[in-house]
Amino acid sequence: MTGTLGITSGTAAEVAMAISQAPTQFAASVTLPALGGAVVGNVVESAVTEATGSKKLGVGAAVAGAAAAGAVIGTFIPIPGVGTAAGAAIGAAVGVIGYAISKWLF
């Protein structure tokens, strides 16, 4: 079981093996989309809210911007064991989570 994060068979095991063999790359592939989503989301929210006067439109645009930023970063920083499309999808989700955490913390 060494190197598989406790998963021993199937596709999940292959991803777990890839992650456990490249933990620094995995950390970067998750952390950078979260940071990018937080920054882009907050910038977009401020700009749209200021331009339209609508907080709801600002937050909606921020979520879309955070997802887009996360997806782009997730595409360029490979997540061990998954393909580019999955990296973009994971990056988008992590970008939105990063934006949400930034709103919760600040």
MIDRENBA-820771 format. One line per 5 residues: number of its first residue (from 1); their letters; for each residue z, y, x of N, C-alpha, C. Coordinates in steps of 0.2 Angstrom, whole numbers, plus 2048, in hexadecimal, padded with zeros to 3 digits. Layout:
NUM = a = Z:Y:X:Z:Y:X:Z:Y:X  ... .
***
This chain:
1 = mtgtl = 800:7FA:804:800:800:800:800:806:804  801:806:80B:801:80C:80F:7FA:80F:80E  7FA:816:80D:7F4:81A:80C:7F1:81A:806  7F4:818:800:7F1:818:7FA:7F5:81B:7F5  7FB:81F:7F7:7FF:822:7F2:802:81E:7ED .
6 = gitsg = 802:817:7EE:805:813:7E9:800:810:7E4  7FA:812:7E5:7F4:80F:7E0:7F0:80A:7E5  7EF:804:7E2:7EC:7FF:7E6:7E5:7FD:7E4  7E3:7FF:7DE:7DC:7FC:7DD:7D8:801:7D8  7D1:801:7D8:7CD:805:7D4:7CC:80C:7D7 .
11 = taaev = 7C8:810:7D3:7C6:816:7D5:7CC:81B:7D7  7D1:81A:7D4:7D7:81E:7D5:7DA:81D:7DC  7DA:816:7DE:7DC:814:7E4:7D8:817:7EA  7D1:817:7E9:7CD:81A:7EE:7CE:822:7EF  7CF:825:7E9:7D1:82C:7EA:7D8:82D:7ED .
16 = amais = 7DD:829:7EB:7E3:829:7EE:7E3:828:7F6  7DE:823:7F8:7DE:822:7FF:7DA:828:803  7D5:82B:7FF:7D2:830:803:7D7:836:803  7DB:837:7FE:7E0:83D:7FF:7E5:83C:804  7E8:835:804:7ED:834:809:7EA:834:810 .
21 = qaptq = 7E4:833:811:7E1:834:818:7DF:83B:81A  7DF:83F:815:7DE:846:817:7E2:84B:813  7E9:84B:814:7ED:84F:810:7ED:856:811  7EB:858:817:7EA:860:818:7E4:862:814  7DE:85E:814:7D8:860:810:7DA:860:809 .
26 = faasv = 7DE:85B:806:7DF:85B:7FF:7E4:861:7FD  7E8:863:802:7ED:869:800:7E8:86F:800  7E4:870:804:7DF:876:804:7DB:876:7FE  7D8:870:7FC:7D4:86F:7F6:7D7:871:7F0  7DE:870:7F0:7E2:872:7EA:7E5:879:7EA .
31 = tlpal = 7E7:87B:7F0:7EA:881:7F0:7E6:887:7F0  7E0:887:7F3:7DB:88C:7F3:7D8:88E:7ED  7D6:889:7E8:7D4:88B:7E2:7D9:88E:7DD  7E0:88C:7DE:7E5:88F:7DB:7E6:896:7DD  7E6:898:7E3:7E7:89F:7E5:7E1:8A3:7E3 .
36 = ggavv = 7DB:8A0:7E4:7D5:8A4:7E2:7D5:8A5:7DA  7D7:8A0:7D6:7D7:8A1:7CF:7DD:8A6:7CD  7E2:8A6:7D1:7E7:8AB:7CF:7E5:8B2:7D1  7E2:8B3:7D7:7DF:8BA:7D9:7DA:8BC:7D4  7D5:8B8:7D3:7CF:8BA:7CF:7D1:8BB:7C8 .
41 = gnvve = 7D5:8B7:7C5:7D8:8B7:7BE:7DB:8BE:7BD  7E0:8C0:7C2:7E3:8C6:7C1:7DF:8CC:7C2  7DA:8CC:7C6:7D5:8D2:7C7:7D1:8D2:7C1  7CE:8CD:7BE:7CA:8CD:7B8:7CE:8CF:7B2  7D4:8CD:7B2:7D8:8CF:7AC:7DA:8D6:7AC .
46 = savte = 7DB:8D9:7B1:7DD:8E0:7B2:7D6:8E4:7B0  7D1:8E2:7B3:7CB:8E6:7B2:7C8:8E6:7AB  7C8:8E0:7A8:7C6:8DF:7A1:7CB:8E2:79C  7D1:8E2:79D:7D6:8E5:799:7D6:8EC:799  7D5:8EF:79F:7D4:8F6:7A0:7CD:8F9:79D .
51 = atgsk = 7C8:8F5:79D:7C1:8F7:79B:7C1:8F6:793  7C4:8F1:790:7C4:8F0:789:7CA:8F2:785  7D0:8F3:788:7D6:8F4:785:7D9:8EE:781  7D6:8E8:782:7D8:8E2:77F:7DB:8DD:784  7E1:8DC:783:7E5:8D7:788:7E2:8D0:786 .
56 = klgvg = 7E0:8CF:780:7DE:8C8:77F:7D7:8C7:782  7D3:8CC:782:7CC:8CB:786:7CD:8CB:78D  7D2:8CF:790:7D4:8CE:797:7D6:8C8:799  7DB:8C4:795:7DD:8BE:797:7D8:8B9:796  7D4:8B9:791:7CE:8B4:790:7C9:8B5:796 .
61 = aavag = 7C8:8BB:798:7C3:8BC:79E:7C6:8B9:7A4  7CD:8BA:7A5:7D1:8B8:7AB:7D1:8B1:7AB  7D2:8AD:7A6:7D1:8A6:7A6:7CA:8A3:7A8  7C5:8A6:7A5:7BE:8A4:7A7:7BD:8A6:7AF  7BF:8AC:7B1:7BF:8AE:7B8:7C2:8A9:7BD .
66 = aaaag = 7C9:8A7:7BB:7CD:8A3:7BF:7C9:89C:7BF  7C7:89A:7BA:7C3:893:7BA:7BD:893:7BE  7B9:899:7BE:7B3:899:7C2:7B5:899:7C9  7BA:89D:7CB:7BC:89E:7D2:7BE:897:7D4  7C3:894:7D1:7C5:88D:7D3:7BF:888:7D3 .
71 = avigt = 7BB:888:7CF:7B5:884:7CF:7B1:885:7D5  7AF:88B:7D7:7AC:88D:7DD:7AF:88A:7E3  7B6:88C:7E4:7BA:88A:7EA:7BA:882:7EA  7BB:87F:7E4:7BC:878:7E4:7B5:874:7E6  7B0:878:7E5:7A9:875:7E7:7A8:875:7EE .
76 = fipip = 7AB:87B:7F2:7AA:87C:7F9:7AF:878:7FD  7B5:877:7FA:7BA:874:7FE:7BB:86D:7FB  7B8:868:7FE:7B8:861:7FB:7BF:85E:7FA  7C0:85B:7F4:7C6:857:7F3:7C5:850:7F5  7C9:84E:7F9:7C8:847:7FC:7C7:842:7F6 .
81 = gvgta = 7C2:83E:7F7:7C1:838:7F2:7BD:83A:7EB  7BB:840:7EA:7B8:842:7E4:7B1:846:7E6  7AD:846:7E2:7A6:849:7E3:7A7:851:7E2  7A1:854:7E2:7A1:85B:7E2:7A2:85D:7DB  79F:85A:7D6:7A0:85C:7CF:7A7:85B:7CD .
86 = agaai = 7AA:856:7CF:7B1:855:7CD:7B6:85A:7D1  7B4:85C:7D7:7B7:861:7DB:7B7:868:7D7  7B1:869:7D4:7B0:86F:7D0:7B5:86F:7CA  7B5:86A:7C7:7B9:869:7C1:7C0:86A:7C2  7C2:866:7C7:7C9:867:7CA:7CB:86E:7CC .
91 = gaavg = 7C6:871:7D0:7C7:877:7D2:7C8:87C:7CC  7C4:87C:7C7:7C5:880:7C1:7CB:87F:7BE  7CE:879:7BD:7D4:878:7BA:7DA:87B:7BE  7D9:87A:7C5:7DE:87C:7C9:7DE:884:7C9  7D8:887:7C9:7D8:88E:7C9:7DB:891:7C3 .
96 = vigya = 7DA:88E:7BD:7DE:891:7B7:7E5:890:7B8  7E7:88A:7BA:7EE:889:7BB:7F1:88E:7C0  7EE:890:7C5:7F0:895:7CA:7F1:89C:7C7  7EC:89D:7C3:7EC:8A4:7BF:7F3:8A4:7BA  7F4:89E:7B7:7F9:89E:7B2:800:89E:7B6 .
101 = iskwl = 800:89B:7BB:806:89B:7BF:808:8A2:7C2  802:8A6:7C4:803:8AD:7C6:806:8B1:7C0  804:8B0:7BA:806:8B4:7B5:80E:8B2:7B3  80F:8AC:7B4:816:8AA:7B3:81B:8AC:7B8  819:8AC:7BF:81D:8AF:7C4:81E:8B6:7C4 .
106 = f = 818:8BA:7C3:818:8C1:7C3:818:8C4:7BD .
***
